[in-house]
Amino acid sequence: MKQLVLILISTLCLSFTATSQNTVSGTIIDEQGQPIPGVNILEKNTTNGFVSDFDGNYTMSVADNATLVFSYIGYKTQEVLVNNQSVINVTMVVDNAQLEEVVVIGYGSVKRDKIATSISTVKGEEISQQVASNPAEALQGRAAGVQVLSSGGSPGASPQIVIRGITTFNGTQAPLIVIDNILQPDGTSLNAVNAQDIESIQILKDAAASAIYGSRASNGVVLITTKRGKSGKATVNVDLNYGVQNWDKIQAAGAQEYIEIINTRRANDGTAPLFNPDDFGAGTDWWDEVVVDYAPVTNANVRASGGSDNIKYSGSLSFFDQQSNYDKGWYQRVTGRFNVDFKISDKISVRQDLSPRVERWENTPGLLFNALRIDPLTPVFIPQSERDGRNEFSIYGLSQNLVPNPVAAIARQFNENDFFGFFSNTQFDYKITPSFTLSSQIGLNYSSYTFQNFNPEYFIGPNRQREINDVNKGVNQSFDFVINNTLTWDKTILDKHYFNVLVGFLYDSENFSNLNGFRDGVPSNTNENLRELNAANGETVRVGGNRGTTNILSGVFRTIYSFDDRYFFNGSVRVDQSSKFPRKGRTGIFSSVSFAWDVDSEEFFNSETINNLRLKVGIGEIGNEGVNINSQFFSVGTDNFVLGGQAVVSNFLSRFGNPDLRWETLRDKNFGLEMGFFNNALTLSAEYYERVSENLLFSVELPNFTGVPGVVAQNVGSFESKGVDLAIGYNKQWNEFKLGVNFNISTNESRATELAPGNDVLLGQRRPTLGNRFVKITELGQTVGLFQGYETAGIFQNQTELNSHTSEDGTIIQPNAQIGDLRFVDQNGDGQLDDEDLVTIGNPFPDFYGGLGINMNYKKFDLSMQWYGTFGNDIYNGNTEYNRAGTQNLNVLAGTINEVWSPTNTGARFPRLTELDRNGNYQNPSDLFIEDGSYLRLRNVQLGYNFNIKGMQRCRLYIAGQNLITLTDYSGFDPEVASGGLINGYGVDFARNPVSKTYLLGLNLTL
């Protein structure tokens, strides 16, 4: 054995001696003489490599007889023989063929010019510019036809992505998420992906593009491609940033103004003052007591990549920490991603991706609603002399208007949430011939979510107490797997006929289980170790659990054909079988076709200005299975009753199943135009689309005489969505200055063209404070989710106006109104105000929305900005119900005394102050609550400086800000609002935590 080791060592020494080394250096520039950073330099047939620095320089040791390979995206690869040279300078030449961008499509990728469907691309470097827990936030304003709706300023909040409007009444309109060709489970949050790991995001917007994904693609598809390793020297990228988040203070009335408001209200109603101003000072500033001015956010990412021709790797590790602007509430995440590509032979390749992640968070309370309503006369704590016999959760002041003390609410909040996720993607590719490739892929997705809530015992007042504490714990687990088997034929025949044909068989299985328990009587309020179900000894015990599985078996076929790079055809068919539907309705067939014509490739087309002109059209259909997995089944429930003095367990029909359920189907038409001017320095894309969904899956409540309990899932109704997407780009370089401008704007209208039988109207957002009326309405033939309420005609200014507000027969319409009250419009002229007089008073959906991105580079400086705005939309400002009225002695916004009607302020927008409000100024939904919600927001701005440090390829220091500027006439806290689902919640504002302003300092390093 020792002899063998000596022989091996001697052989290695001889080989190193025989091969002399040479140090080569040089500079890499483009055809304009500008240095190119990031060029890969590889010693051919070895793993020895280097990457040029910011100034295009490189230095590496190679063999005397080595050949250097210089490669960079968008440029021709060059090979240079060293031949004992010590300095080798290289000028890279643009490769027009490589500039034809390769885009990811369903189960494959092709050059963009072969695609005749509607696909938007957002590059990874654009996503990584914005620091957020969820990459979806960085999509806002970057793709035409795509809306990203904020979920507020709470850490870890997951925004909602809406692609081309509303076409279904079920679910959240969330698109299908696909990561590296693996379909993710329904409800997947993009929190699962670290933004720094994203190579690109493709958004499939029309049915012709997304039909390949069939039943789960009715709301569009978001395809995420993660970064992979490249041949050459290993590189390490480090990205660190730290920042703080801030909310603009919302000024509520102080004690003296509050007293003036309350006493004025009572005086207007003829009652005595309630408070003496001399008895109180400045009062409690609840905003300062509750809100933390600056909440930190930390983000750190490390990524290493490299490899050889046979093995390429990419690995990353990231940490994200975001604190809320309260003393409670935070979100932490650690993610890893490890991608390896193996080239086993010229025919066989394997890739393995692993991505674990751990998330922990404490729920962020929504305290603004109460912090702005509670009276400023109440102290945070009761006096020390009154605390005897009270525990630490019972020492807080009891408000005079019975609004819960928000500081006490923070102290009593104890919840922990832990999430572990693991994603694995294994792909085997076998190149049968140069044209035929067989791919087999299996994706595994495991997640485990656990939560724990503890509610302590406390007493603040008779209506603010919990007599016995309790603990609630639960665990939800899911295991999903996807198996894709595809065969692809990719070939060009006779130099003019290009074919890309795919056939595949797919299987998708989602499996979940949950278990939770509740018990009261925890032995201690303060000992965290005793907050366990087994430690509790109370009599109230509740347990529950469930599990389920949904499966989809699919077959797919797609063909991409082009003739002479002028005429393009894309067609696909997918057959799905879903276990959510009964056997006879289980199969759905979804197909699509699209055509494109490159007019600029025709001989008759001759223009020095227009160098690209493409027309395209596409039609297709996709399905939606957004229904409960048990909707097809009849279920029997049990309950306890007392009969004849005895406890009796009875059985009853708890769910009425529908054995006739079938797919909801969406049909789509898309017409597009693409143009390029001045050698593609200026680009334009315009598309018009129509989307019609049929056989909507509605949960319908049947008439009482049927005896059917609850609701029954049925295929009824139809929605229609239509609109225009427009995108304009300009990219130009003048010597050392580069400018990139990208602008997009979109319109959309979504209407209900058919509803469930007997239901011409769908109502939402029932408000108990407004007479139990609904403020949202979806009517047949109208835009979905409009606002409804009473129309007002100003404020009564004198007695004459009061007396003249009558019906045709002289009936006083508002007999309880006084001067200074709202004047409501009697729409049907019957002399009374009732539900028949409710009309549409606003539209939450914008006339158009869009984004503007600007990128500039000069020498070592770079500046980027991203703006987003919506225009022509209304907001229902529900906060007006209390913050201008003072009803129930609630606090108001500062300055309210100057905003309400009075004999000296007759031009005010808001009616007079009144405690009794007999006219219902603030107890009826009306256009008083409707405001223009248009806004323009600077979502992200970043200024960077690139510099050199010896031993590093690139160093960049940057400062950034997010949401720094918002231009709007909306008087509320944040114009990005939603309260509930998309149809019935969009545009409704009830003091949700606003989006934060964020200030960041960051550092990028490449080693």
N, C-alpha and C positions, 0 to 999 in steps of 0.2 A: 504493500500500500504506500509506504514512504517513497519507494522508487517511482511509483506512478505520479505522486504529487510533485517530486523533483523534476520529472520529465515535463509535466504540464507547466511548471514555473519557468523552466528553461526555454520551452517553446514560446511562451508569452514574451519573455525577455528578448528573445531573438527577433520576434515579430515586431516589437516596439523599436528595436535597434535598426531593423531593416527599413523601416518606414520613417524617413526624415520628415520633420514638421516645418511648416512655413506659416508665418503670421501675415495675414492679408487684411487690409483695411481699405476703406473707400467711402464714397458718398453716392447716394441714390437719388436721382432727380427725375421730374417728369419732363415732357417735351417743352414746357415753358420755363424750365430751369428751376422750378420750385422743388425743395426737398420733400421726400415722401417718407413719413414715419410709418413703422409697422410692417415694412416689407420683409417677407420670410426669405432668409438665405440658408440654403441647405447644402451640405457637402453630399453630392450624389452617392447613393447606395450606402449611406451611413445614417446615424441618428444625430450627427454633429450639425448643429444649426444655430442661427442667430436671428434677431429681429432688429431692424434699423431703428435708431432713436428718433427723437422729435425733429432733429435736424437732418435726418436721412443718413446718418453715419453708422458704420459698423466696423467691428474688428473681431477677427476670429482666427484660430489656428487650424490649418488644414495640411493635408499631405501635398507634396510637391506636384504630384501628378493628378491632383484632385480636379473635379469639375463642380463649379458652384451653380446652383439652381436658384434664380431670383423669381419670386412669384408674389403677386398681389392682386386682390380682387379688382377686376375692371381693366387689368393690363395684361399684355402678353407675357407668358413665362419665358425667361431667357436662361440659357446655359452658357457658362463661360469657363474655358479651360484655364486653370491657374498658371501652369507652365512657368513656375518659379517667379511669378510676378508678386510684388509686395503691395502694390496699389492697384485696385480694380474699381474704377468708377463706372456706374451703369445709368443709362437713360432709359426709363421705362416707357413703353409705347402703348397707347390706348388700344385695347382689344374690343372693337365694337360688338363682336359676337358675345363676349362675356358680359357686356353691359345689358344684355337681355336678361332681366332679372328672373331668377327661378323662384316660383312661388309654390307653397305647400297647398295641395288640394286634398280631397278625401282619399286616403290610402295611397298617397303618392305625391309627386311633385313634377312640374313641367315648367318650361319657360313661359313667362307671362304672356308673350305674344300668341301662344297657342290657346289661350283661354278666352272664351266668348261670353263668360258669365260675369256677374257683379261681385268683385272681390276688392276689399280695401286692405292695404298693408300698412302696418305701423312697425317701424324698426325698433330693435331692442334698445339702441342708444337713446331713442326718444322716450321710451318707457322709463329707463333708469335715471333720467334727469330729475324726476319728481320723487321725493322721499315720502313714502306712504306704506302702510301695512299691506295695502291691496293694490296691485298693478293696474286694476281697472280704473282707478282714479286718474291715472296718467293718460287714459284713452280719451278722456273728455275733450272734445273739440278737435281731435286729430283725424277723425274719419267721418266723411259725409254720411248722413242717414243713421248715425249711431248716437244715442243719448246715454249719458252716464249720470244717473240720478243719485245724488249724495244721500247717505243715510245719516247725516249729521256729523257733529264734531266729537263723537265718543271714540276713544281708542279702539282700534280693531274693527270699526264699523265697516261693513261690506256694502259698497254701492251696488245699485241695480243697473244692469245694461239692458237697454231697449233698442232693438234693431227694427227700424221702419214701422214704428207704430204698434197699435194694439189689434190683434186678430183673434183673441180668445178671451173668454170670461174666467177661465180657470187658471190657477197658479199665479206666478209673479211675472210672467212674460220673460223669464230668464232664458237666455240662449243656451244651447248645448256647448259645454266646454270640452275641448279635445286637446290633450297634451301628448305631443309626439305620437300622434295617430291612435292614441288610446282614449276612448270615450270615458268621460268622468261621470260619476253618479249624479242624478238629479239634485239640484241644490248646492252643487260644489261651489265654494267660494274661491276666488283667486288669491285669497290669503295663503293658499297652498303653494304658491309659486313665488320665489324670490325674484324681484324685478331684474336683478343683476344677472340672473341665469337665462333670461329670455333673449333669444336670437331675433325672433320676429313674431308678430301676431297677425294672422290673416283673418279677416272678418267676412264670412260668406253671407251676403245680404239677400240674394234672390233665390227662389226655389230651384232655378237651373243650376246654381252652384251647390246648394245644400241638400238637394234631393238624394244625393248619394248616402246621406245619413238618415234618410227616411223618417221614421216615426218620432224621433226626438229633436227634429230640426225645424219645427214650425216657427220657433221664435228666433231663427238664425243660428249661426255656428261661429264660435270663436276658436280658431286653431292656434295653439301655442307651440312654437318650436324652440327648444332649449339649445343652448350653446354646446358645441362638441369640440373635441380636440383636433388639432391640425399637426401635420408633420413638421418637424423642426425643433429648435431649441425650446426647452421648457420655459414658459413665461408664468409669472405670478402677478396677479392684479389685486391690489388692495384698495378698497374704497371705504373711507371713514367719514362720518359726518355727525355733527351734534347741533341741536337747535332747541328753541323754546317756542311754545305755542301760547297765543294770547287771544282773548276775546275783548272786543270793544265793550266797555261798560255800558249797561243799559240803566239809565238813571230813573229810579223810582222816586216817588214823592217822599220827602222827609216828613218828620212828625208834624211840623207846623203847617206845611201845605196839605198834608193828609187831614188834619183837623179842620182846616178851612173847607176842604172838599166835603167832608162828612157833615159839618154844620150847615154848609150851604144847601146840601141836598135836603136836610131836614127843614130848613127855613123855607125852601121852595114848596114843601109839602105842608107847611103850617105847623110844624112841631118844634119843640125847644131844642137848643143845641145839646149835643151829646158830650162834648169834651170842652174843657177850659184850656186854652192854649198856654196859660201860665203854669199849668200843672205838669207840663212836659218840656223837655229840652229838644235837642236835635233828633232824638230817637235812635233806633237801630238801623244801620245800613246793612240790610240783609245780603246784598250783593257782596260786600266786602267780607261778610262773615262766612259766606258759602264758597265764593269763587276764588281760586288760586290764580294770581295774575299771570304767572309764567310757569307753564308745565313743560318739563324736558322731554325731548325725543332723541333717541340714540340709534344709530344704524351703523353696522360694521359688516363688511363683506370681504372674504378672501377667496380668490379663485386661482387655481393652477391648471395649466393645460400644456399639451405637447404630444410628442410621440414620433413614430417612424411611419414608413409606408405600410407596415403590417399591424401596428398597434397604435391607436390614438386614444388619448384620455383627456378628461376634463372633470375636475372636482372642485366643489365650492362649499363654503361654510358661511352662514350668515347669522347675525344676531340683530334683533329689532326690539326696542323697548320704547313704549309710549305711555306717558302718564296723562291722566285727565286733568281738567281744570277744576277739579274738586279734590278734597282730601281722600276720597274713595274713588276707585276706578282706574284700572291700568290694563295694559296688554303687552305681553312678551312672547316672542317667537324665536325659536332656533330652527333653522332649516339646513339640510345638507343635500347636495345633488352630486352624483357620481356617474358619469357617462363614459363608457369604454367601447371602442370599436375594434374588433379583431378581423383581420384579413387572413383567413386560414389558408386560402389558396386563391388562384385566379377566378375560381368559380364560387367559392364558399366564403361568406362573411357572417359574422355574428356581432350583435351589439347588445350591451347590457346596461340598463339605466336603473339606478337605485336612488330613491329620494325619501329619506325620513324627515319628519318634522315634529316638533313639540311646541305646543301653544299653551300658555297659561294666561288667565285674565280674571280680573275682578270686575263685575258689572258696573258700568258707569251710571250713576243715578241721573234721572231727569228732573232736576230741582228748580229749573228756572220758573216753571209754572207757579210753584208755591213761593219761591223767593220773591217774585214780583207781586204776588197777591197778598201775602201776609202783612198785617199792619205794622208800621214802624214804631208803634207805641209799646209793643211787647218786647221785653228784654230777652236775650238769648237764654239766660239762666235765671232760676228763681233765687231769691236772697239766701245767703248761707244759713240764716236762722230758720228757714223753712225746709231744710234738707234732711232733718232728723227722720230716720226711719225709711228713707228713700234710697234705692240703689243708684248706681252711677248713670243709669239710663232714664232716671225719673227726676232729674234736677233741672230740666229745661222749662222755659217759660211757655205758658199756655196762651195762645193768641186770642185776642178779643174778637176776632172774626172767624174763629174755629178752623183756620187754615193750618195744616200740620206744620210744626216748627221744622224748617229744613235742616238746621244744624243737628237737631235731635235725630232726624231721619238718617243723616250720614252716620252718626254715632251708632245707630242700631243696625246698620247694614253689615252683614257678614255673609259673604258668599265666595266660593272658590270654584273655578272651572279649569279643568285640565283636559287637554286633547293630545292624543298621539296618533300620528298618521304615518303610514309607510306605503310607498308606491314603488312598484317594480315593473319594468318593461323589458322584455326579452324578445329579440327579433333575430330570426334566421333567414338569410337570403341565399338562394342557390341559383346561380346563373346557368340555366340549362344550355342555352346558346347565347351568343352575343345579344340576341334580341329578346329572348324569353327569360324572365326572372320569376322564380317561385319564392314567395315570402310567407313566413309563418311567424305570428306574433302573439304573445300572451302578456296581458297586463293584469297585475294584481294590485288591489287597492284596499288596504285595511285601515280602519280608524276606530278609536275608542275615546269616547267623551264621557267624563265623569263630572258631576256637579254636587255641591253641598251648600245648603242654605241653613242658617241658624237665625231664629227670631227670638231675641231675649224678652224676658218678662219686664214690664215697666208700667208706671202709672204717672201720667202728666195731668190728666183730667178725666171726668166721667166718660167723655167721648174719645179720649186719647189714651188707651191702655191696652195691655195684653196681660191677662191674668195668669197665664201659664206659658212658659217658653216651649219651643218646639224645634225639631231638626228634620230636614228633608234631604235625602241623598238619592242619587240615581246614576245609572250607567247606561249609555247607548253605544252599541257596537255595530259595525257594518263590515262586511267582507264582500267585495265586488271583484269580479274577474271578467275579462274580455279576451276572446280568442278570435284572431283574424287570420284567415288563410286566403291569400290572393295570388293570382297568376297574371303577370303583366307582359304584354308584347309591345315593344317600342322599336320602331323601325322606319327608316326613310327609304322609299322605293323610287328609283329612277330620278333621284335628286329633287323631285317635286311633290311626291305623295308621302306625307308624314302620318304615321299611325301610332297611337298609344291606346291600347285596349286592355282593360282590366276586368277580370272575373274573380269573384270572391265569395266565400262562405264565412259567416260571422256568427258569433254567439256572445251575448251580453247577459250577465246574471248579477242582480243586486240582492244582497241578503242583509237583513237587519234584525237586531234584537234589542230590547230595552227592559230594564228592571229598575223600579224605584220604590222607596219606602219612606214613610212619615211616622213620627211618634212625638208626642209631647212629654213634658216632664223631665227635662234634662236637669241633673242634680245641681249644676252650677251655671250662673250667667256668664262667668268670666273665665273659667278654666277651659281652654280650647281643647284639651285632651279628652274632655267628657262630652264633646259635641258629636256623639256617636249614637246610632240607633239602639245598640245594645245597652248603652249607659242610661238612656231615657227610661222612665218607669211610669209614664202617664197611661191613662186608660184609652186614649185615642190612638189607634194604630191603623194605618192604611198601607197596603202594598199593592203593587200592580206590575204587570209585565206583558210583553208581547213579542212576537217575532214574525217575520214574513219574508217572502221571496218573490221577485218579479224577474221574468226571463224574456229575452227577445232573441229569436232565431231568424237570421237574415241571409238573403242572397243578393249580391250586387253585380251589376254589369255597367261598364262605362266605356265609351269610345271617344277619343279625341282625334280628329282628322283635319289636316290642312293641305291645301293644294297650292303649290308654288308660293307659299308664304303670303297668299292674298285672300284666300277663302278658308274659313275655319268653321268646323262643326263640332259641337260637344253634345253628347247624348248619354243619358244614364237611366237605369231602371233598378229599383230596389224593392224587394219583397220582404215584408216584416211579418212575423207572428209574435204577438205579445200575450203573455199570460194574464194581463189585466182584463182581457175581454173574453166573453164566452166563446166556445169553440166555433160557432158558426159566424162570428164576427171578428175572429182573431186575426185573419190575414188582411194585410193592407199592401197595395201595390202602388208605388210612387215612381213617377217617371218625369223626365225633363229633356228638353232639347234647346239648343241655343246656336245662333249663327253670328259670325262676324265677317266683315269685309274691310280689308285694308285698301282703301281707295287710293292712297298715295303710292301703292305698288303698281297701279295700272299705267300702261304706256301713255294713255291720254292725259294723265295727271302730271302737270309740270308747273311747280311753284317753287320759287326761291325762298318764300316766306314760310309756307306750310310744309313741314317735312314729315308730318304724321297726321293721318286722317283715317279714323276707323269708325264704322257703324256696326252696331250689334243689337240683337234682339233675342230674347229668351223667354220661354214659358216652362212651367213645371208645377208639380204638386208634391206636397209633403204632408205628413200626418201629425197628429197630436194625440197622445195617450194620457193626457193630464187628468186622470180620474183616480179615485181611491181604489186600491187593489181589491177591496171587498165589495165594490159597488155592484158586481154581478151576482152576489150571493144574498140569500135570505138569512137573517141572523135571529137567534132567539136569545133574549136577555133574561136576567133574574132580578128580583127585588124583594124586599121584606115589607110585609104588611101586617097589621094587627086585625085579626078577624075573630070575633067572639072572645076577645080578651087573650087570644093566643097569637104568638108570632108565627106567621105563615110565610114560607118562601114560595113565590109564584113565578111562573114563566110567562113571557109575553113576546110578541113579534117586535123586535127592536129595530130591525132594518128590513126594508122591502127591496129586494134585489131586482135587477133588470137583466133578464137573460138575452135581451135584444141589443145590448150595447155594441157599438162599433166605432171605428176610427173617426175622429174629427179630421177633416181634410182642408188643407189650405192650397188654393190655386193662385199662381203668381204669374204676372207678365212684367217684363222689363225691357225698356228701349233705351239705348245708350249711344253716346257720341264721345269720341276721344280725339283730341287734336294736340299737335305739337308745333310750336313756332320757333323760328330762329335757332335751328339745330337743337330743338327741345329745351332751350333755355326757358321758354314759356309753355306751360302745358295746361290743358283744359279738359275736364271730364264732366259730362252732364248726363243724367239718367232720369227717366220717368218710370214709375212703377205703379202697378195696381195689384192688390192682394185681396182675395176674397176667401174667407173661411166658411165652411158649410158643416152641417151636422155638429154644431157646437155641443160640447159636453157640459150641460147645465145640471145643477142640482135643483130640481123642481119640487115645490111643495104642492101636493095634490089637494083638491077640495076635501073638506072634512067629511062629506057624505061617503067618500070612498072608504073611509076607515083605515087608510094607509098612514102609518106613523112617520113623522119626520119628513125628510126629503128623499127623492128618488133620482138617481142619475139618469139622464135621458139625452138623446141626440136631437137637439132642437136649436134653431136659431142660426143666424149668419151675421158676420161682421165684415166690413170692407175697410181697407186702408189704402190710401193712395197719396203720392207725393212726388217731389222732385229733389234730387241730390245734385249739387254743383260743387266742383272742386277746381281750384286754380292754383298753379304752382309756378314760381319763378326762381331759378337758380343761375347765378352768374358769378364769374370771378374776374376781377381787375387787378392784375399783378398780385399783390399780397393781401388783397381784400376780397373776401367771399361773402356773398349774400344769398340767403335762402328764405323765401317767403311762401307759405302755404296757407291758403284760405279755403274754407268750405262752408257751405250754407245749405240748409235742407228745409223742406216743408213737409208736413204730414197732416192728414185728416183721417181719423178713424171713426166710422159710423156703424151704428147697429141697423142692419138692413132687415133682420128678422129676429124675433124673440120667441120665447116659449109660448105655446098656446095659452091664451087668457092673460098673458103678461105683456102688455104694451109698454110697460114702464118698469125699470129696475131702479130701486132707491138705495142710497148708501149714506153713511155718516149720520146716524140718528143722534140728535143732540137733546138730552133731557132738559138742558137749560133753555132750550128754544121751543118749549111746548112739545117735546118729543118728536119734533119734525125732522125730516131728512134734509141735508143741505146738498146732497149729490143726487143727480138723476141721469138715467140713460133712457132715452125715449126712442121709439121706433123711427128710423129714418134720420135721426139726429146724431151729432157727435157724442161719443160715449163720455160719461163722467162729467157732465156740465154742472154748474152750480145753480141751485134753485132757491127762490125766496120771494119776498115782496119787493116790488119796485117802489121806490120812494120819489116824491116830487118836492124835495126840499124840506124846510122847517117852517111850521106855522109862525108867522111874524106878528099877527094881530088877531083880534077877535073876529074881524070881518072874514079873514081866511078860514077860521074855524067854522063859522056859520055857513059859509058857502061850500064847504066840502060835504056835499050831499049827493044822494042818488037822484034820478029823474023825478021821483015822487016826493022829494024833499026830505028823505030820511037822512039823519046825521050818520055819516059812515064811521066816524071815530068819536063816539060820545064821551069817552074818557080823556080825550086829548086836551092839552092846554097849550098856551102860547109857549113856543120853544120846543115843542115835541115834533117828532117826525110825521110827515104827511105820507101815508101809504096810499097806493093807487088801487082803487076798486076796479079790477080788470073787467069783470062781467057786468058791472053796473047794478048789482042786486041790492046795494045799500049796506052790505056787511062784508067784513074781512074774514075769509076762511080759506081752506086749502084750495078752493077753486080759483083763488086769486094769485096763487103761487106761479111764478113764471121763471124762465131762464134768465139769470142775472149775471152770468159770467162763464168764461171758458178757461180752464186751467192750462190748456195745451197751447203752445206758442204758434203764432203765424209762421215763424221761421226761427231756426236756431243754427248756431255754427261756431266755428273756431278760427283763430288766426294765430299761426306760428311764425316766428321770425328768428332766424339764426344768422349771426354775423361772426366772421373771423378776420382779425387783422394781426399779422405777425404772430405774437405769442398770446394774444388776447382772444377770448371768445365770449359772445353774449347771446343768450337765447331767451325768448319770451313766448308764452303760450296764453292766449286770451280765449275766453268762451263766453257766449251770451245767448239769451233767449229773448224774443221780442214779440209783443202782442199777446202775452198770456196774462191771465188774472190770478190773483191769490185770494183765498178766503181767509182773512185775518181773524181767526177765532179769538185772538187775544183781546180784540176790541170789546168782546162781551164783558170784560171786567176792567181793562186798563184805562178806559176813558169814562166808565160809568160809576165805579165805586159801589156797585150793587152789593148787598149783603156786607157792607162796610169793608169791602176789599180795597186794597191799595191801588193806586193809579200811577201812571207814568208822570214824571216830573213835568211841570208846565201845563198840566191838564186844565187848570183853572183858566188858562188863556185860550184853550182849544174848544171849549164847550160854549153853547149858546147862552147869552145873557142879554138883558136889555141894552148893555153897552157893547156887546160883541155879537151883533145880529148876523154877521157874515160867517159865523163859525160853521165848520163841517159837522160837528157832533152836537146832538140835541142837549137840552138843558139837563142839569143835575137834578135827579129826583130819587128819593129813597123807595117810594112805592111803585114808581114806573107803571102807572095804571094804563098808559098808552101802549106799553110793550115795546118801547124804543129798543131795549136790549134783550127782549124776551121773544122776539120774532126774527127769523132769518130774513135778511134784507140786503139790498145792495150797499147799505152802510158798511158792511163787513168786506166788501169787494174792493180790491185795489189793483192797480197796474203792477204786475210782477216782473216786467221786463228788467233785465240787468245785463251788464257787461263786467266780467271779472277777470282780473289778471291772475290766472291759476298758478303760473310758475314763471319766475324770472331767475336767471343764473348768470353770473359773471365769473369767468375763469381766467387764470393766468398759468401758462405753461413755462416751466423752467427746467434746468438741467442740474442733476446731482450725479457725481461720479459713481459709476456702478449701477445706475438705474437707467432704463430705457426711456421712461417718461415720468414726469412729475407735474401735477396740476393742483393748484389751490383755487378754491372757489367759494363764493358766497352766494346764497340763494334765498329767495323769499317765495312763499306760497299764499295765495289769497290776500295779497297786500292791498289791492285796490278793488272796490266794488262800486260801480256806477249804477244807481237805481233810484227810482222815486218811491219805492216801497218803504213804508214806515215801520215795518216789522223788523225782526231781529236778523233774519237771513232769508233772501229770496229763493234759495234752494230748499224747498220744503216739500214734505209729503207726510201724511199721517194715515198709515194703513196701506192697503193694496194700491196698485197703480190706477185702476179705474176710479175707485171710491176714495182714494187717499191723496192722489197727486194734487198739489196746489193748496192743500189744507194746512194751515199753520196753527199749532197749539204749543208754542214756546218750546220747540225741540232744541236740544243743544246745537248751537250754530257751528258752522265750519270755522275752524281756527285760522288766524293769521300765524304763519310759521316763519321763523328766521333761522337760517342754517349757515354753518361754516363747515366746509368739507375738504378732503384731500384725496386725490387719486394718485396711486403709485403703480408703476409697472416695472417689475424687476427682471 
